[in-house]
């Protein structure tokens, strides 16, 4: 368990060494952490992290990896997670089996075939390759595998290969009151600020007061200024649900920092790709939506637009009519994305997926091309690069 955590830190770019790992094992052997998760956190931080710039990344990875663990013991290190055993009837596929399973030739073919199956199928089915069921290689059902399938009745995403989801899913809003780990994000966002002076002159201008007083032969003459205000306008568009559940914490930190930094901030949610509707509250996303045309008409072109999403989806969702995973969209997602780019010339995309993995996902490459290479990783450095691109 500790070795996997150590390798995770290295994979995410945190410079940890074998020597530090051995020091951590030695400290645990001497019971320095007293088998307490908080003590263990501070011990890991003190031994493994040498530079302040890596503290936020370390906190994020530690929270994800050791979530739900209250004590550290010898048993914990070798414990099998409960989630691995929960679905003992679930079928797992080897790489060889997955390679043999062929897609059905596109989205329209899938939709036409499922209509036929609804008419033909009479009962429950499990483990097959044709009917709507579970644990099989059919394109329709739950807890199986198919490279292009329609997911029905499955609690969570597993392989993330579904091109449509037949269930009505509920997502949660991002938290806007998160303070922990947002300090560096706030500093990065400050670079986007555009300071102007507006309103009544209520602030003392010390330099002008001294100059005017000197010109008056020592008679005091107060000079006042209007207060400074940050007038940059930002429109945040967050992808939520599905594969974005893995990145909720970092998105909440960004959301909190943005609400603190920007006086003129508007935000909306979407799922996977922008279509004809957006929404403000995820718990009411089926009942209270906002037309995308309304958003395009409401905000002037001087707004700076920041998309936040992993851009990981079926290419159909971007490029095809009716390709949306949860509804039948009359226009392809790329059409709506181009409308946003036409309205807002200052547009960037922040992606929580590590940059070195982008080349392996077709949809990420499509979105990256759409943004004209203004896609940046959702890291402190990535945010700084995005801010420079917006300016």
N, C-alpha and C positions, 0 to 999 in steps of 0.2 A: 504493500500500500504506500509506504513512504517513498520507495524507489519510483513508483509511478508518478507520485506528486512531484518529485525532483525532476523527472524527465519532462513532465508537463511544463514546469517553470522554464526549463531550457528551451523547449519547443516554442514557447510564447515569447522568447527573446530576452528573458531575465538571466543575466550572467551569473549562474551559480556553478560552483566547481565541486569535483569529487571530494576534495579536502573538506570543504564546508559540510558536505553531506555526511562524511565520516564523523566530523565534530558533532553534528546533530545526533547521530546514532549513539555516540559516546555519552552525550548529555542525557539522552533518554535512558540509557542503561544505568546511569547514576541517579535516575528519578528526579531530575531537575524540574521537570514540569509537573510533578506530583499527580500525574494522570488526570490533569484538568485541561479541558480544551482551550480555555483562555490563556492559561500559562503556556500551553503548547504553542499557541499562536505567537505570543511574544517571543518565545524561545526561537521558533523558526525565523521570525522576522529579524531578530538580533544576529543570528548566525548566517542566514542566507542572503540577506539584503544589505548591500554596502552603500548604495546611493539612493538618495531621497526620490529621485525621478521614477524608481521602480516600485515605490510603496503602494501606489494605487493599483497597479497591475497585480501585485502580490496579494493585496487584500481581496481583490475580485476573484482570483483563482483559488485562494484558500477557502473563501466562502462557498464557492461552487463545489470544490472537491470534498470538503469535510462537512458539508451541510447535513444537519441532523445528528451529528456525533457529539455527545456530551462528555465522554471520557475517553482517554487514550489508554489502551492496555495491550498486552501481547495478543489477546484474542481479537482485538479490533484490527490489528495489522493483517490478520489472515481471514477476516470475516467476509463471507459472501453476501453482497447486498440483497436485501429482501426482495427487491424488484426483479432480480434475476430468477427467483423461484415462484413468483406470484402466479404466473400463467403457465402451470405445468402442462396444459394441453396445447399450448401454442407451438406451432411448428417453426423451426429455424432452418433456413436453407443454406446449403454450401455454395461456394462460389461457382462450382461446376454446374449445380442445379440452376442457379440464377442465369448463367450464360446460355443455358439451353432454352430458357423461356423467351419466346419471341413476342414482340408487341404486335398489335392487331392492325397496324397500318394507319394510325392517325386518329385524331379526336372524333371526327364524324363517323368513322367506322365503329368506334367504341359506343357512341350514343345510339346508333342504329341497332347494334347488337343487343344492348341492354333493354331496349324497347321490346325486342323479340323475346328475350328471356323472361321479362315480366309476364308475358302472355303464356309462355310454355311451362315455367317452373311451378310445381305444385307443393313442394315441401322443403324442409331444411336440408342443406348439403354441406359436407365437410371434407376437406382434403383433396378436392378434385381440380380439374383444369377447365371446366366449362361453365357450371352453374354459379349463381350468386350464393356464396357461402363463406366458410372460414378455413384457415390453415392450408389453403391450396395455392395453386398457381393461376387460377382464373383471374381475369382482369377486374372482377366485380366481387366485393365483399370485404372481409376483415381478417387481420392477423395472418396474411399470407404474403406472397411476393409476386409482383409483375412489374416490368419496367414502365408500363403505361396502363394504369388502372383507375377505376372509379371506386373510392373508398366508401363503404357503407357500414355504419354501426360500430365503428372502432373508436375506442376512447381517446387514443392519442396517435400522433404520427410516429412511424417506426422507420421505414426506409425512405420516406419523403419522396415517393415516386408517383403519387396520385396526381392525375390531371384534373380530376373533379372530386369533390367531397359531397356526398349525398345528405349529410347531416346538417342540422342547424346548430352551428357552434357559437359559443359565447366567449368573448375575450375580455380582459381586464384593462382599465385605463392605466396609463403610466403614472407613477407618483410624481407630484410636483413639489413635495416638501422634503425630499431627500437631501440631507446636508453632508453626510459622510462621503468623502472621496470626491466632492464636487469642486474643491478649492482650486485645483489645477485646471479644471475645465473652465471655470470662471475666468482665470487669468488668460487662457487661450482665447476665449470669446471676447475679452476686452479689446482685442486688436481690431475687431470689426466696428467698434463704436465710432460714431460721427458726432462730435460735440459741437453744439451751437448754444447761443445765449438767446433766451426768449422770455417774454413776460415783463413785469415791472422791475425797475432797477432797485433791488433790495440788498445787494451784496456790496460791501465796501471794496472799492478799487484802491488799494493801498498805494500803488505806484503813481496813479494819476492824482491822488489826494496829496502826496508829498510834492509832486511837481507843481500843482496849482497853488499850494500853500507857499512854496518858495517864490513863485511868481508874484504872489500877493504881499510879499515882504514879511512873511511870517504869520499873516492872518489865516486861521484855519479855514480851508474850503474843502468840504467833503465831496468826493466823487463816487457815484454808485454805479453798479453794473447789474444787468439781469443775470439770473442764475444759469449755470451751465446745465444743459440737458442732452442726453444721448438720443439723437433722433434717427438712428438707423432703424429700418423697418425689416422685420424678419418673418417669413412664413415657413413654419416647420411642418413637414408631412411625414408621419411615422407609420411604417409598416408594423402591424401587430398580428399576433396569432400564428399558429403553425410553427415553422422553424424559428420564428422570431422569439418564441418563448425562451429560447436558450440565452437571449440577450436582453431580457427585461431590465436587469439591474443596471447595466451600463446606459441603456436608453433613458431610464428614470433619472440617472445622474445628469445626463446631458439636458434633459427636460428641466430639471430643477435649476441648473446653472443658467440656462437660457432665460427662464422666467425671472431670474434675479437680475440678469444683465441688461435685458432689452425692454425698453419702455413700450415700444410698438411691436408686440409679438402676437402672431396668430398661429394656431395649430389645428391640424385635422389628422384623422387616422384613415388608413386604407389597408387592404389585405393583399399582399403580394405585388399587385400592380394597380395603378390609378385607373378607374373606369368612370362611369357617369355619375357616381355618387361617392361622397366622403361622409365622415361623421365626427362628432365631438365627444360622444360618450360611448364606450364600447358595450356597456351593458344595455344600451338602447339602440344599438346600431341597426337593428332590423326595423325599428319603429320611427326613429328620428334621424333622417339623413339630410345632407346638404348637397344640392346639385353641384356638380363640378363646374358647370357653366356659371353658377352663381359665385363661386369662389374666384373664377377667372375674371368676372366682371366687377367684383367687390374691391379687389386689391390692385393698386396702381403698379405700373411696371417698375417703379423704384424699389419695390420689395425685393429682398434677397431671399431666394428659396433654397431650403435645405431639405432634401429627401434623406430619410434615415431608414435603411432596410437592408436585408441580406441579399436581395435580388436573386434569391435561389428559388426557382419555380420551374414549371414546365414552360418551354419556349412558346407553346400554344397560348399561354396566358398573356403573353406580350404581343404576339404577332397575328393572332387569329380572332375572327368574329366567333362568339360563343365559346371562347377558350378559357374564360374565367373559371376558377375552380369551384365557385359556389353559386353562380347564376349564369344566365345566358346573356352575355353582353352583346349589344347590337353593333358596337364598334370595337375594334381591337385596342388593347391597352396602349400600343405604341402610338395610336392616333391621339389619345388623350395626353400622353407624355409630350408629344410634339406640340400640342396646344399650350401646355404649360411652358415649354421652352420658348415658344414664340412670344408669349405674354411677358415672361420674366427672363431677361437675358442673363442676369446674375443667378446662376443655378448650379448647385453641386449636389453630390450624393455621398453620404457617409455609410460605409459598409462595415458591420461588426465582424464579418468573416475575415480571418487573416489574409493579408494581401497575397501571400505565396500560394493560396488555394484558389484564387479567382480563375486561373486558367483552366481549372478542371470542371467548371460549371458553365454550360452554354449560355444560360440566361444572364449570368453575371457579365459575360462578354458582350451580350446584346445591350444591356443597360450601360455598360462602360462606353460603348460606341455611341449610344444616344447622348450621353453627357459630354461627348468630345473629350474623353479621358479626364473629366473632372470628377472622378470617383476616388474617394480617399478612405483609408481604413479608420474605423471608429476608435482611434487611439489619440493620445495627447498630440503626438506629432502629426497624425492625420488631420486632426481638427485645426491645428495651426496652418497646415498646408491648404486646407479648404478655405480658411479665413483669408489667406493671401490671394487665393483664386477669386474669391468674391469681391475683394477690394480692387 
